[in-house]
Amino acid sequence: MNSTPSAASASAPAAASSPPAAPTVSADHPGVVELFALLAYGEVAAFYRLTDEARMAPNLRGRINMASMAAAEMNHYEVLRDALEHRGVDVVPAMTRYASALENYHRLTTPSTWLEALVKTYVGDALAADFYLEIADSLPGPVADVIRSVLSETGHSQFVVAEVRAAVTASDRQRHRLALWSRRLLGEAITQAQYVLADHDELVDLVMSGGGLSQITDFFDKLQQTHSARMQELGLA
């Protein structure tokens, strides 16, 4: 699961879905605080991940692109911090409850090459964005607006597509390696998402009461479908 749902990655292709039903969850549902806190920790973790991985870039252009994405993550964190403070919640202890699952995901998916870092940025973070946006569809307008606002910047990661496609077109070895890496990202993202849901009852109640993920198994199947579309986008299918 993304350290965060990187907003930059949310632009990747997604499976078609029916229009969301009218929200049935109260804006005061305790799970809203949990959702904002989970997102907030993800944004901070993504900032540090992107700044670290920028050092792997082979040129200045790549470092600048990663740095731009990292800056966007901190802007998104501030939106979530403000939303939590508006509810009287101290952001640091609230989001720290999610440290274990998100840090485990990053520990288990540490890229060893620049191309692996690019694929993780595009694919891994987009899987997390799918998760959050699916939940947002069942939430009241002001709550959903906060979630969508931190997933709204979609231009930064487009440089990933061109660079990865060029690399895998030139090398079957790279294509096979990165396809395996992409499948690993999917598996770890689903595993950590399941851990998060298992450990946080208010979040599960929010998800289930809104009907957004009333069939969680179906939702994880949908993640695999959108993942396949992104694999094709990157030339890894």
C-alpha positions in Angstrom: 0.0 0.0 0.0 1.3 3.3 -0.8 3.1 4.8 1.7 0.7 7.1 0.5 -1.5 7.3 -2.4 0.7 9.5 -4.4 -1.5 12.0 -6.1 0.8 11.9 -9.0 0.0 8.3 -9.7 -3.7 8.5 -9.6 -3.8 9.3 -13.3 -3.1 5.8 -14.4 -5.9 3.9 -16.2 -8.7 2.6 -14.0 -11.5 0.1 -14.7 -14.9 1.7 -15.5 -17.3 1.9 -12.6 -20.9 2.8 -12.1 -21.8 6.3 -10.6 -21.5 6.3 -6.8 -24.6 6.1 -4.7 -25.7 9.0 -2.6 -23.5 9.2 0.6 -25.0 7.4 3.6 -22.2 8.1 6.1 -22.2 11.0 8.5 -19.3 13.5 8.3 -18.9 13.0 12.0 -18.3 9.2 11.7 -15.2 8.4 13.8 -13.8 6.5 10.8 -13.3 9.8 9.0 -10.6 10.9 11.4 -8.9 7.5 10.9 -9.1 7.8 7.2 -7.6 11.3 7.3 -4.9 10.1 9.7 -4.0 7.2 7.4 -3.7 9.5 4.4 -1.6 12.0 6.4 1.0 9.4 7.4 1.1 8.2 3.8 1.8 11.6 2.5 4.7 12.2 5.0 6.1 8.7 4.3 5.9 9.4 0.5 7.8 12.6 0.9 10.7 10.9 2.5 10.6 8.0 0.1 10.6 10.2 -3.0 13.4 12.4 -1.7 15.5 9.3 -1.0 14.7 7.7 -4.4 15.5 11.0 -6.2 19.2 10.2 -5.5 18.9 7.2 -7.7 18.0 9.2 -10.7 20.6 9.1 -13.5 20.2 12.7 -14.4 19.0 16.1 -13.1 15.7 15.9 -14.9 14.8 12.7 -13.0 15.8 14.2 -9.7 13.7 17.3 -10.4 10.7 15.3 -11.3 10.9 13.2 -8.1 11.5 16.4 -6.0 8.4 18.0 -7.5 6.3 15.0 -6.5 7.8 15.0 -3.0 6.8 18.7 -2.6 3.3 17.9 -3.7 3.1 15.2 -1.0 3.8 17.7 1.8 1.2 20.1 0.4 -1.3 17.3 0.6 -0.2 16.5 4.2 -0.9 20.1 5.1 -4.5 19.8 3.8 -5.1 16.7 5.9 -3.4 18.2 8.9 -5.8 21.2 8.7 -8.8 19.0 8.2 -7.9 17.0 11.4 -7.1 20.1 13.4 -10.5 21.5 12.4 -12.0 18.4 14.0 -9.9 19.0 17.2 -7.5 16.1 16.4 -3.7 16.3 16.9 -2.3 15.0 13.6 0.9 13.4 14.9 -0.5 10.9 17.4 -3.4 10.2 15.1 -1.4 9.3 12.1 1.3 7.4 14.0 -1.1 4.6 14.6 -0.7 3.7 10.9 3.1 3.8 10.9 3.6 0.0 11.1 1.6 -1.0 8.1 2.9 1.7 5.8 6.5 1.4 6.9 6.3 -2.4 6.4 5.1 -1.8 2.8 8.0 0.4 2.1 10.5 -1.9 3.8 9.3 -4.8 1.7 9.3 -2.8 -1.6 12.5 -0.9 -1.4 13.6 -0.4 -5.0 17.1 -1.4 -5.9 17.3 0.5 -9.2 16.0 3.8 -10.7 13.6 1.9 -12.9 12.2 0.0 -10.0 11.7 3.3 -8.2 9.8 4.7 -11.1 7.5 1.7 -11.4 6.8 1.8 -7.7 5.9 5.5 -7.9 3.5 4.9 -10.7 2.0 1.6 -9.9 2.2 1.2 -6.1 1.0 4.6 -5.3 -1.9 4.4 -7.8 -3.1 1.2 -6.1 -3.4 3.1 -2.8 -5.2 5.9 -4.7 -7.8 3.4 -5.9 -8.4 2.3 -2.3 -9.0 5.8 -1.0 -11.1 7.0 -4.0 -13.3 4.0 -3.7 -14.0 4.9 -0.1 -14.5 8.6 -1.0 -17.4 7.7 -3.3 -19.6 6.8 -0.4 -18.7 9.8 1.9 -20.3 13.2 2.4 -19.2 15.9 0.0 -16.9 17.9 2.4 -15.1 14.7 3.5 -14.8 13.3 0.0 -13.6 16.7 -1.3 -10.6 16.5 1.2 -9.7 13.1 0.0 -10.0 13.9 -3.7 -8.0 17.1 -3.2 -5.0 15.2 -2.0 -5.2 12.8 -4.9 -5.9 15.4 -7.6 -2.4 16.3 -9.0 -1.9 13.9 -11.8 0.7 15.4 -14.1 3.9 14.7 -12.3 4.1 11.0 -12.8 3.6 11.0 -16.6 7.4 11.2 -17.0 7.5 7.7 -15.6 5.5 6.2 -18.5 7.9 7.5 -21.2 11.0 6.4 -19.3 9.9 3.0 -18.4 8.4 2.2 -21.8 11.6 3.2 -23.5 13.7 1.0 -21.2 11.5 -2.1 -21.6 11.2 -1.6 -25.3 15.0 -1.7 -25.5 15.4 -4.7 -23.2 13.3 -7.8 -22.7 15.3 -8.5 -19.6 14.2 -5.2 -18.1 10.6 -5.9 -19.1 10.6 -9.3 -17.4 12.3 -7.9 -14.2 10.0 -4.9 -13.9 6.9 -7.0 -14.6 7.8 -9.3 -11.7 8.5 -6.2 -9.6 5.1 -4.8 -10.4 3.4 -8.0 -9.4 5.3 -7.9 -6.1 4.1 -4.3 -5.5 0.5 -5.4 -6.0 0.8 -8.3 -3.6 2.3 -6.2 -0.9 -0.2 -3.4 -1.3 -3.1 -5.8 -0.9 -1.5 -7.4 2.1 -0.9 -4.2 3.9 -4.3 -2.9 3.1 -5.8 -6.0 4.7 -3.7 -5.4 7.8 -4.9 -1.9 8.1 -8.5 -2.9 7.8 -8.0 -5.7 10.3 -6.4 -3.5 12.9 -8.7 -0.4 12.8 -12.3 -1.1 13.6 -13.5 2.5 13.0 -12.0 2.5 9.5 -13.7 -0.8 8.7 -17.0 0.5 10.0 -16.7 3.6 7.8 -16.0 1.5 4.8 -18.8 -1.0 5.4 -21.5 1.5 6.5 -20.9 3.6 3.4 -21.3 0.6 1.2 -18.3 1.7 -0.8 -16.5 -1.6 -0.2 -19.4 -3.7 0.8 -17.8 -6.6 -1.0 -14.1 -6.2 0.0 -13.1 -9.3 -1.9 -14.6 -7.9 -5.0 -12.8 -4.6 -4.4 -9.4 -6.4 -4.2 -10.2 -8.1 -7.4 -10.9 -4.7 -8.9 -7.5 -3.6 -7.8 -5.9 -6.4 -9.8 -7.9 -5.2 -12.9 -6.7 -1.6 -12.6 -3.2 -2.9 -11.9 -3.3 -4.8 -15.2 -4.3 -1.7 -17.0 -1.3 0.2 -15.6 1.0 -2.7 -16.5 -0.1 -2.2 -20.1 0.4 1.5 -19.9 4.0 0.9 -18.8 4.6 -1.8 -21.5 4.9 -4.5 -18.9 1.9 -6.6 -19.8 
